[in-house]
Amino acid sequence: MKTRKTIAVAFIVLSVILGVVFYLKIDYPENFVGYFKKSYYGQFGPLAICVELLIGAYYLFIGHKKSNFALALFAFTALLDIIFNLTGVFISGVPPYAMVIFFICATISLWIAFSNAFNLGRITIFWVITSLVLGSAIEFYFNYF
């Protein structure tokens, strides 16, 4: 239990720090039309990944039975962001230092989710596929469309 809460607190701290950094880098348009351009809402992609990590970490901290799904969703979103950026599908808004941090957190999250390390309920294949599809949708929304 102590390990679970330690990992959760570390994830919460990382998500809040990175979330503040990403929020402060958002450029707000000067006119009303600018709010409807892809260049504006695409800036929120890294912030969305931080929010996913925060929610997954909170569920892990309280021991909620859906924490494995939330952690898998974060992990797939973060890893897909890195993979799509490296393969050239799109240019990610996540800076390289954050990609390294997200990669480490995503690897730990996948290990927790798939091994059921803290006995929070096994994640079924349906929820694995759902988290993969949702992670892909989130990535394409903020970076491609």
CNS distance restraints for C-alpha pairs under 8 A (distance, minus, plus):
assign (resid   1 and name CA) (resid   5 and name CA) 6.33 0.50 0.50
assign (resid   1 and name CA) (resid 118 and name CA) 7.57 0.50 0.50
assign (resid   2 and name CA) (resid   6 and name CA) 6.09 0.50 0.50
assign (resid   3 and name CA) (resid   7 and name CA) 6.14 0.50 0.50
assign (resid   4 and name CA) (resid   8 and name CA) 6.15 0.50 0.50
assign (resid   4 and name CA) (resid  60 and name CA) 6.89 0.50 0.50
assign (resid   4 and name CA) (resid  61 and name CA) 6.72 0.50 0.50
assign (resid   4 and name CA) (resid 118 and name CA) 6.87 0.50 0.50
assign (resid   5 and name CA) (resid   9 and name CA) 6.00 0.50 0.50
assign (resid   5 and name CA) (resid  60 and name CA) 7.22 0.50 0.50
assign (resid   5 and name CA) (resid  61 and name CA) 5.07 0.50 0.50
assign (resid   6 and name CA) (resid  10 and name CA) 6.18 0.50 0.50
assign (resid   7 and name CA) (resid  11 and name CA) 6.17 0.50 0.50
assign (resid   7 and name CA) (resid  57 and name CA) 7.91 0.50 0.50
assign (resid   8 and name CA) (resid  12 and name CA) 6.11 0.50 0.50
assign (resid   8 and name CA) (resid  57 and name CA) 4.69 0.50 0.50
assign (resid   8 and name CA) (resid  58 and name CA) 6.68 0.50 0.50
assign (resid   8 and name CA) (resid  60 and name CA) 5.81 0.50 0.50
assign (resid   8 and name CA) (resid  61 and name CA) 5.17 0.50 0.50
assign (resid   9 and name CA) (resid  13 and name CA) 6.09 0.50 0.50
assign (resid   9 and name CA) (resid  57 and name CA) 7.14 0.50 0.50
assign (resid   9 and name CA) (resid  61 and name CA) 7.17 0.50 0.50
assign (resid  10 and name CA) (resid  14 and name CA) 6.17 0.50 0.50
assign (resid  11 and name CA) (resid  15 and name CA) 6.00 0.50 0.50
assign (resid  11 and name CA) (resid  53 and name CA) 6.80 0.50 0.50
assign (resid  11 and name CA) (resid  54 and name CA) 6.89 0.50 0.50
assign (resid  11 and name CA) (resid  57 and name CA) 5.71 0.50 0.50
assign (resid  11 and name CA) (resid 105 and name CA) 7.39 0.50 0.50
assign (resid  12 and name CA) (resid  16 and name CA) 6.11 0.50 0.50
assign (resid  12 and name CA) (resid  53 and name CA) 7.32 0.50 0.50
assign (resid  12 and name CA) (resid  54 and name CA) 5.36 0.50 0.50
assign (resid  12 and name CA) (resid  57 and name CA) 5.80 0.50 0.50
assign (resid  12 and name CA) (resid  58 and name CA) 7.13 0.50 0.50
assign (resid  13 and name CA) (resid  17 and name CA) 6.14 0.50 0.50
assign (resid  14 and name CA) (resid  18 and name CA) 5.99 0.50 0.50
assign (resid  15 and name CA) (resid  19 and name CA) 5.67 0.50 0.50
assign (resid  15 and name CA) (resid  50 and name CA) 4.91 0.50 0.50
assign (resid  15 and name CA) (resid  51 and name CA) 7.00 0.50 0.50
assign (resid  15 and name CA) (resid  53 and name CA) 6.07 0.50 0.50
assign (resid  15 and name CA) (resid  54 and name CA) 5.61 0.50 0.50
assign (resid  16 and name CA) (resid  20 and name CA) 6.10 0.50 0.50
assign (resid  16 and name CA) (resid  50 and name CA) 7.26 0.50 0.50
assign (resid  16 and name CA) (resid  54 and name CA) 7.35 0.50 0.50
assign (resid  17 and name CA) (resid  21 and name CA) 6.33 0.50 0.50
assign (resid  18 and name CA) (resid  22 and name CA) 6.07 0.50 0.50
assign (resid  18 and name CA) (resid  47 and name CA) 7.94 0.50 0.50
assign (resid  18 and name CA) (resid  50 and name CA) 6.82 0.50 0.50
assign (resid  18 and name CA) (resid  98 and name CA) 7.59 0.50 0.50
assign (resid  19 and name CA) (resid  23 and name CA) 5.94 0.50 0.50
assign (resid  19 and name CA) (resid  46 and name CA) 7.79 0.50 0.50
assign (resid  19 and name CA) (resid  47 and name CA) 5.51 0.50 0.50
assign (resid  19 and name CA) (resid  50 and name CA) 5.58 0.50 0.50
assign (resid  19 and name CA) (resid  51 and name CA) 7.48 0.50 0.50
assign (resid  20 and name CA) (resid  24 and name CA) 6.11 0.50 0.50
assign (resid  21 and name CA) (resid  25 and name CA) 6.53 0.50 0.50
assign (resid  22 and name CA) (resid  26 and name CA) 6.77 0.50 0.50
assign (resid  22 and name CA) (resid  46 and name CA) 6.63 0.50 0.50
assign (resid  22 and name CA) (resid  47 and name CA) 5.96 0.50 0.50
assign (resid  23 and name CA) (resid  44 and name CA) 7.94 0.50 0.50
assign (resid  23 and name CA) (resid  47 and name CA) 6.77 0.50 0.50
assign (resid  26 and name CA) (resid  43 and name CA) 6.23 0.50 0.50
assign (resid  26 and name CA) (resid  44 and name CA) 7.67 0.50 0.50
assign (resid  27 and name CA) (resid  40 and name CA) 7.39 0.50 0.50
assign (resid  28 and name CA) (resid  35 and name CA) 7.89 0.50 0.50
assign (resid  28 and name CA) (resid  40 and name CA) 7.28 0.50 0.50
assign (resid  29 and name CA) (resid  34 and name CA) 5.15 0.50 0.50
assign (resid  29 and name CA) (resid  35 and name CA) 6.41 0.50 0.50
assign (resid  29 and name CA) (resid  40 and name CA) 7.49 0.50 0.50
assign (resid  30 and name CA) (resid  34 and name CA) 7.05 0.50 0.50
assign (resid  31 and name CA) (resid  35 and name CA) 7.65 0.50 0.50
assign (resid  32 and name CA) (resid  36 and name CA) 7.89 0.50 0.50
assign (resid  33 and name CA) (resid  37 and name CA) 7.32 0.50 0.50
assign (resid  34 and name CA) (resid  40 and name CA) 6.90 0.50 0.50
assign (resid  35 and name CA) (resid  40 and name CA) 6.09 0.50 0.50
assign (resid  35 and name CA) (resid  41 and name CA) 7.43 0.50 0.50
assign (resid  36 and name CA) (resid  40 and name CA) 7.17 0.50 0.50
assign (resid  36 and name CA) (resid  41 and name CA) 7.60 0.50 0.50
assign (resid  37 and name CA) (resid  41 and name CA) 6.89 0.50 0.50
assign (resid  38 and name CA) (resid  42 and name CA) 5.61 0.50 0.50
assign (resid  38 and name CA) (resid 145 and name CA) 7.49 0.50 0.50
assign (resid  39 and name CA) (resid  43 and name CA) 6.79 0.50 0.50
assign (resid  40 and name CA) (resid  44 and name CA) 7.90 0.50 0.50
assign (resid  41 and name CA) (resid  45 and name CA) 7.82 0.50 0.50
assign (resid  41 and name CA) (resid 142 and name CA) 6.86 0.50 0.50
assign (resid  42 and name CA) (resid  93 and name CA) 7.69 0.50 0.50
assign (resid  42 and name CA) (resid 141 and name CA) 8.00 0.50 0.50
assign (resid  42 and name CA) (resid 142 and name CA) 4.67 0.50 0.50
assign (resid  42 and name CA) (resid 143 and name CA) 5.89 0.50 0.50
assign (resid  43 and name CA) (resid  47 and name CA) 7.87 0.50 0.50
assign (resid  43 and name CA) (resid  93 and name CA) 6.55 0.50 0.50
assign (resid  43 and name CA) (resid 142 and name CA) 7.56 0.50 0.50
assign (resid  44 and name CA) (resid  48 and name CA) 6.11 0.50 0.50
assign (resid  44 and name CA) (resid 142 and name CA) 7.03 0.50 0.50
assign (resid  45 and name CA) (resid  49 and name CA) 6.50 0.50 0.50
assign (resid  45 and name CA) (resid  93 and name CA) 6.95 0.50 0.50
assign (resid  45 and name CA) (resid  94 and name CA) 7.88 0.50 0.50
assign (resid  45 and name CA) (resid 138 and name CA) 7.96 0.50 0.50
assign (resid  45 and name CA) (resid 139 and name CA) 7.31 0.50 0.50
assign (resid  45 and name CA) (resid 142 and name CA) 5.16 0.50 0.50
assign (resid  45 and name CA) (resid 143 and name CA) 7.24 0.50 0.50
assign (resid  46 and name CA) (resid  50 and name CA) 6.45 0.50 0.50
assign (resid  46 and name CA) (resid  93 and name CA) 6.44 0.50 0.50
assign (resid  46 and name CA) (resid  94 and name CA) 5.57 0.50 0.50
assign (resid  47 and name CA) (resid  51 and name CA) 6.29 0.50 0.50
assign (resid  48 and name CA) (resid  52 and name CA) 6.25 0.50 0.50
assign (resid  49 and name CA) (resid  53 and name CA) 6.29 0.50 0.50
assign (resid  49 and name CA) (resid  74 and name CA) 6.57 0.50 0.50
assign (resid  49 and name CA) (resid  77 and name CA) 6.93 0.50 0.50
assign (resid  49 and name CA) (resid  78 and name CA) 6.57 0.50 0.50
assign (resid  50 and name CA) (resid  54 and name CA) 6.09 0.50 0.50
assign (resid  51 and name CA) (resid  55 and name CA) 6.15 0.50 0.50
assign (resid  52 and name CA) (resid  56 and name CA) 6.12 0.50 0.50
assign (resid  52 and name CA) (resid  70 and name CA) 7.16 0.50 0.50
assign (resid  52 and name CA) (resid  71 and name CA) 7.85 0.50 0.50
assign (resid  52 and name CA) (resid  73 and name CA) 7.41 0.50 0.50
assign (resid  52 and name CA) (resid  74 and name CA) 5.29 0.50 0.50
assign (resid  53 and name CA) (resid  57 and name CA) 5.93 0.50 0.50
assign (resid  53 and name CA) (resid  70 and name CA) 7.94 0.50 0.50
assign (resid  53 and name CA) (resid  71 and name CA) 7.00 0.50 0.50
assign (resid  53 and name CA) (resid  74 and name CA) 5.68 0.50 0.50
assign (resid  54 and name CA) (resid  58 and name CA) 6.07 0.50 0.50
assign (resid  55 and name CA) (resid  59 and name CA) 6.22 0.50 0.50
assign (resid  55 and name CA) (resid  70 and name CA) 6.95 0.50 0.50
assign (resid  56 and name CA) (resid  60 and name CA) 6.13 0.50 0.50
assign (resid  56 and name CA) (resid  67 and name CA) 5.62 0.50 0.50
assign (resid  56 and name CA) (resid  68 and name CA) 7.72 0.50 0.50
assign (resid  56 and name CA) (resid  70 and name CA) 4.68 0.50 0.50
assign (resid  56 and name CA) (resid  71 and name CA) 4.90 0.50 0.50
assign (resid  56 and name CA) (resid  74 and name CA) 7.25 0.50 0.50
assign (resid  57 and name CA) (resid  61 and name CA) 6.02 0.50 0.50
assign (resid  57 and name CA) (resid  67 and name CA) 7.62 0.50 0.50
assign (resid  57 and name CA) (resid  71 and name CA) 7.44 0.50 0.50
assign (resid  58 and name CA) (resid  62 and name CA) 6.35 0.50 0.50
assign (resid  59 and name CA) (resid  63 and name CA) 5.87 0.50 0.50
assign (resid  59 and name CA) (resid  64 and name CA) 5.04 0.50 0.50
assign (resid  59 and name CA) (resid  65 and name CA) 7.82 0.50 0.50
assign (resid  59 and name CA) (resid  66 and name CA) 7.02 0.50 0.50
assign (resid  59 and name CA) (resid  67 and name CA) 4.84 0.50 0.50
assign (resid  59 and name CA) (resid  70 and name CA) 7.70 0.50 0.50
assign (resid  60 and name CA) (resid  64 and name CA) 6.29 0.50 0.50
assign (resid  60 and name CA) (resid  67 and name CA) 5.26 0.50 0.50
assign (resid  60 and name CA) (resid  68 and name CA) 7.85 0.50 0.50
assign (resid  63 and name CA) (resid  67 and name CA) 7.14 0.50 0.50
assign (resid  63 and name CA) (resid 120 and name CA) 6.60 0.50 0.50
assign (resid  64 and name CA) (resid 120 and name CA) 6.85 0.50 0.50
assign (resid  65 and name CA) (resid 120 and name CA) 5.04 0.50 0.50
assign (resid  65 and name CA) (resid 121 and name CA) 5.76 0.50 0.50
assign (resid  66 and name CA) (resid  70 and name CA) 6.38 0.50 0.50
assign (resid  66 and name CA) (resid 120 and name CA) 7.66 0.50 0.50
assign (resid  66 and name CA) (resid 121 and name CA) 7.75 0.50 0.50
assign (resid  67 and name CA) (resid  71 and name CA) 6.00 0.50 0.50
assign (resid  67 and name CA) (resid 113 and name CA) 7.77 0.50 0.50
assign (resid  67 and name CA) (resid 120 and name CA) 7.31 0.50 0.50
assign (resid  68 and name CA) (resid  72 and name CA) 6.06 0.50 0.50
assign (resid  68 and name CA) (resid 109 and name CA) 8.00 0.50 0.50
assign (resid  68 and name CA) (resid 112 and name CA) 6.96 0.50 0.50
assign (resid  68 and name CA) (resid 113 and name CA) 4.33 0.50 0.50
assign (resid  68 and name CA) (resid 114 and name CA) 7.58 0.50 0.50
assign (resid  68 and name CA) (resid 116 and name CA) 7.43 0.50 0.50
assign (resid  68 and name CA) (resid 120 and name CA) 7.25 0.50 0.50
assign (resid  68 and name CA) (resid 121 and name CA) 7.55 0.50 0.50
assign (resid  68 and name CA) (resid 122 and name CA) 7.57 0.50 0.50
assign (resid  68 and name CA) (resid 123 and name CA) 6.33 0.50 0.50
assign (resid  69 and name CA) (resid  73 and name CA) 6.08 0.50 0.50
assign (resid  69 and name CA) (resid 113 and name CA) 6.91 0.50 0.50
assign (resid  69 and name CA) (resid 123 and name CA) 6.56 0.50 0.50
assign (resid  69 and name CA) (resid 127 and name CA) 6.57 0.50 0.50
assign (resid  69 and name CA) (resid 128 and name CA) 7.28 0.50 0.50
assign (resid  69 and name CA) (resid 131 and name CA) 6.84 0.50 0.50
assign (resid  70 and name CA) (resid  74 and name CA) 6.28 0.50 0.50
assign (resid  70 and name CA) (resid 131 and name CA) 7.94 0.50 0.50
assign (resid  71 and name CA) (resid  75 and name CA) 6.06 0.50 0.50
assign (resid  71 and name CA) (resid 106 and name CA) 7.84 0.50 0.50
assign (resid  71 and name CA) (resid 109 and name CA) 5.29 0.50 0.50
assign (resid  71 and name CA) (resid 110 and name CA) 6.90 0.50 0.50
assign (resid  71 and name CA) (resid 112 and name CA) 7.87 0.50 0.50
assign (resid  71 and name CA) (resid 113 and name CA) 6.39 0.50 0.50
assign (resid  72 and name CA) (resid  76 and name CA) 6.04 0.50 0.50
assign (resid  72 and name CA) (resid 106 and name CA) 7.98 0.50 0.50
assign (resid  72 and name CA) (resid 109 and name CA) 6.40 0.50 0.50
assign (resid  72 and name CA) (resid 110 and name CA) 5.72 0.50 0.50
assign (resid  72 and name CA) (resid 113 and name CA) 6.03 0.50 0.50
assign (resid  72 and name CA) (resid 128 and name CA) 7.14 0.50 0.50
assign (resid  72 and name CA) (resid 131 and name CA) 6.28 0.50 0.50
assign (resid  72 and name CA) (resid 132 and name CA) 7.89 0.50 0.50
assign (resid  73 and name CA) (resid  77 and name CA) 6.15 0.50 0.50
assign (resid  73 and name CA) (resid 131 and name CA) 4.61 0.50 0.50
assign (resid  73 and name CA) (resid 132 and name CA) 6.60 0.50 0.50
assign (resid  73 and name CA) (resid 134 and name CA) 7.13 0.50 0.50
assign (resid  73 and name CA) (resid 135 and name CA) 5.81 0.50 0.50
assign (resid  74 and name CA) (resid  78 and name CA) 6.06 0.50 0.50
assign (resid  74 and name CA) (resid 106 and name CA) 6.90 0.50 0.50
assign (resid  74 and name CA) (resid 109 and name CA) 7.83 0.50 0.50
assign (resid  74 and name CA) (resid 135 and name CA) 7.21 0.50 0.50
assign (resid  75 and name CA) (resid  79 and name CA) 5.95 0.50 0.50
assign (resid  75 and name CA) (resid 105 and name CA) 7.48 0.50 0.50
assign (resid  75 and name CA) (resid 106 and name CA) 4.15 0.50 0.50
assign (resid  75 and name CA) (resid 107 and name CA) 6.99 0.50 0.50
assign (resid  75 and name CA) (resid 109 and name CA) 6.10 0.50 0.50
assign (resid  75 and name CA) (resid 110 and name CA) 6.21 0.50 0.50
assign (resid  76 and name CA) (resid  80 and name CA) 5.82 0.50 0.50
assign (resid  76 and name CA) (resid 106 and name CA) 7.43 0.50 0.50
assign (resid  76 and name CA) (resid 131 and name CA) 7.08 0.50 0.50
assign (resid  76 and name CA) (resid 132 and name CA) 5.77 0.50 0.50
assign (resid  76 and name CA) (resid 135 and name CA) 5.52 0.50 0.50
assign (resid  76 and name CA) (resid 136 and name CA) 7.60 0.50 0.50
assign (resid  77 and name CA) (resid  81 and name CA) 6.13 0.50 0.50
assign (resid  77 and name CA) (resid 132 and name CA) 7.60 0.50 0.50
assign (resid  77 and name CA) (resid 134 and name CA) 7.98 0.50 0.50
assign (resid  77 and name CA) (resid 135 and name CA) 4.24 0.50 0.50
assign (resid  77 and name CA) (resid 136 and name CA) 6.41 0.50 0.50
assign (resid  77 and name CA) (resid 138 and name CA) 7.07 0.50 0.50
assign (resid  77 and name CA) (resid 139 and name CA) 6.43 0.50 0.50
assign (resid  78 and name CA) (resid  82 and name CA) 6.45 0.50 0.50
assign (resid  78 and name CA) (resid  99 and name CA) 7.83 0.50 0.50
assign (resid  78 and name CA) (resid 102 and name CA) 6.08 0.50 0.50
assign (resid  78 and name CA) (resid 103 and name CA) 6.88 0.50 0.50
assign (resid  78 and name CA) (resid 106 and name CA) 6.57 0.50 0.50
assign (resid  79 and name CA) (resid  83 and name CA) 6.08 0.50 0.50
assign (resid  79 and name CA) (resid 102 and name CA) 7.72 0.50 0.50
assign (resid  79 and name CA) (resid 103 and name CA) 6.43 0.50 0.50
assign (resid  79 and name CA) (resid 106 and name CA) 6.82 0.50 0.50
assign (resid  80 and name CA) (resid  84 and name CA) 5.79 0.50 0.50
assign (resid  80 and name CA) (resid 135 and name CA) 7.49 0.50 0.50
assign (resid  80 and name CA) (resid 136 and name CA) 6.89 0.50 0.50
assign (resid  80 and name CA) (resid 139 and name CA) 7.18 0.50 0.50
assign (resid  81 and name CA) (resid  85 and name CA) 6.05 0.50 0.50
assign (resid  81 and name CA) (resid  92 and name CA) 6.72 0.50 0.50
assign (resid  81 and name CA) (resid 139 and name CA) 6.34 0.50 0.50
assign (resid  82 and name CA) (resid  86 and name CA) 6.12 0.50 0.50
assign (resid  82 and name CA) (resid  92 and name CA) 7.75 0.50 0.50
assign (resid  82 and name CA) (resid  99 and name CA) 6.60 0.50 0.50
assign (resid  82 and name CA) (resid 103 and name CA) 7.90 0.50 0.50
assign (resid  83 and name CA) (resid  87 and name CA) 6.07 0.50 0.50
assign (resid  84 and name CA) (resid  88 and name CA) 6.00 0.50 0.50
assign (resid  84 and name CA) (resid  89 and name CA) 5.06 0.50 0.50
assign (resid  84 and name CA) (resid  90 and name CA) 6.13 0.50 0.50
assign (resid  84 and name CA) (resid  91 and name CA) 7.87 0.50 0.50
assign (resid  84 and name CA) (resid  92 and name CA) 7.95 0.50 0.50
assign (resid  85 and name CA) (resid  89 and name CA) 6.18 0.50 0.50
assign (resid  85 and name CA) (resid  90 and name CA) 5.53 0.50 0.50
assign (resid  85 and name CA) (resid  91 and name CA) 5.35 0.50 0.50
assign (resid  85 and name CA) (resid  92 and name CA) 5.61 0.50 0.50
assign (resid  90 and name CA) (resid 143 and name CA) 6.48 0.50 0.50
assign (resid  90 and name CA) (resid 144 and name CA) 6.57 0.50 0.50
assign (resid  91 and name CA) (resid 143 and name CA) 7.30 0.50 0.50
assign (resid  92 and name CA) (resid 143 and name CA) 6.66 0.50 0.50
assign (resid  94 and name CA) (resid  98 and name CA) 6.25 0.50 0.50
assign (resid  94 and name CA) (resid  99 and name CA) 6.37 0.50 0.50
assign (resid  95 and name CA) (resid  99 and name CA) 6.33 0.50 0.50
assign (resid  96 and name CA) (resid 100 and name CA) 6.43 0.50 0.50
assign (resid  97 and name CA) (resid 101 and name CA) 6.49 0.50 0.50
assign (resid  98 and name CA) (resid 102 and name CA) 5.90 0.50 0.50
assign (resid  99 and name CA) (resid 103 and name CA) 5.91 0.50 0.50
assign (resid 100 and name CA) (resid 104 and name CA) 6.35 0.50 0.50
assign (resid 101 and name CA) (resid 105 and name CA) 6.22 0.50 0.50
assign (resid 102 and name CA) (resid 106 and name CA) 5.78 0.50 0.50
assign (resid 103 and name CA) (resid 107 and name CA) 6.09 0.50 0.50
assign (resid 104 and name CA) (resid 108 and name CA) 6.36 0.50 0.50
assign (resid 105 and name CA) (resid 109 and name CA) 5.98 0.50 0.50
assign (resid 106 and name CA) (resid 110 and name CA) 6.04 0.50 0.50
assign (resid 107 and name CA) (resid 111 and name CA) 6.25 0.50 0.50
assign (resid 108 and name CA) (resid 112 and name CA) 6.20 0.50 0.50
assign (resid 109 and name CA) (resid 113 and name CA) 6.02 0.50 0.50
assign (resid 110 and name CA) (resid 114 and name CA) 5.88 0.50 0.50
assign (resid 111 and name CA) (resid 115 and name CA) 5.76 0.50 0.50
assign (resid 111 and name CA) (resid 116 and name CA) 7.91 0.50 0.50
assign (resid 111 and name CA) (resid 117 and name CA) 7.65 0.50 0.50
assign (resid 112 and name CA) (resid 116 and name CA) 5.62 0.50 0.50
assign (resid 112 and name CA) (resid 117 and name CA) 5.20 0.50 0.50
assign (resid 112 and name CA) (resid 118 and name CA) 7.33 0.50 0.50
assign (resid 113 and name CA) (resid 117 and name CA) 7.33 0.50 0.50
assign (resid 113 and name CA) (resid 122 and name CA) 7.68 0.50 0.50
assign (resid 113 and name CA) (resid 123 and name CA) 6.78 0.50 0.50
assign (resid 114 and name CA) (resid 122 and name CA) 7.39 0.50 0.50
assign (resid 114 and name CA) (resid 123 and name CA) 6.70 0.50 0.50
assign (resid 115 and name CA) (resid 122 and name CA) 7.88 0.50 0.50
assign (resid 116 and name CA) (resid 120 and name CA) 6.45 0.50 0.50
assign (resid 116 and name CA) (resid 121 and name CA) 6.58 0.50 0.50
assign (resid 116 and name CA) (resid 122 and name CA) 5.70 0.50 0.50
assign (resid 116 and name CA) (resid 123 and name CA) 7.68 0.50 0.50
assign (resid 123 and name CA) (resid 127 and name CA) 6.27 0.50 0.50
assign (resid 123 and name CA) (resid 128 and name CA) 6.78 0.50 0.50
assign (resid 124 and name CA) (resid 128 and name CA) 6.31 0.50 0.50
assign (resid 125 and name CA) (resid 129 and name CA) 6.15 0.50 0.50
assign (resid 126 and name CA) (resid 130 and name CA) 6.09 0.50 0.50
assign (resid 127 and name CA) (resid 131 and name CA) 5.95 0.50 0.50
assign (resid 128 and name CA) (resid 132 and name CA) 6.20 0.50 0.50
assign (resid 129 and name CA) (resid 133 and name CA) 6.11 0.50 0.50
assign (resid 130 and name CA) (resid 134 and name CA) 6.04 0.50 0.50
assign (resid 131 and name CA) (resid 135 and name CA) 5.86 0.50 0.50
assign (resid 132 and name CA) (resid 136 and name CA) 6.15 0.50 0.50
assign (resid 133 and name CA) (resid 137 and name CA) 6.13 0.50 0.50
assign (resid 134 and name CA) (resid 138 and name CA) 6.12 0.50 0.50
assign (resid 135 and name CA) (resid 139 and name CA) 6.24 0.50 0.50
assign (resid 136 and name CA) (resid 140 and name CA) 6.12 0.50 0.50
assign (resid 137 and name CA) (resid 141 and name CA) 5.96 0.50 0.50
assign (resid 138 and name CA) (resid 142 and name CA) 6.36 0.50 0.50
assign (resid 139 and name CA) (resid 143 and name CA) 5.94 0.50 0.50
assign (resid 139 and name CA) (resid 144 and name CA) 7.59 0.50 0.50
assign (resid 140 and name CA) (resid 144 and name CA) 4.81 0.50 0.50
assign (resid 140 and name CA) (resid 145 and name CA) 6.23 0.50 0.50
assign (resid 141 and name CA) (resid 145 and name CA) 5.44 0.50 0.50
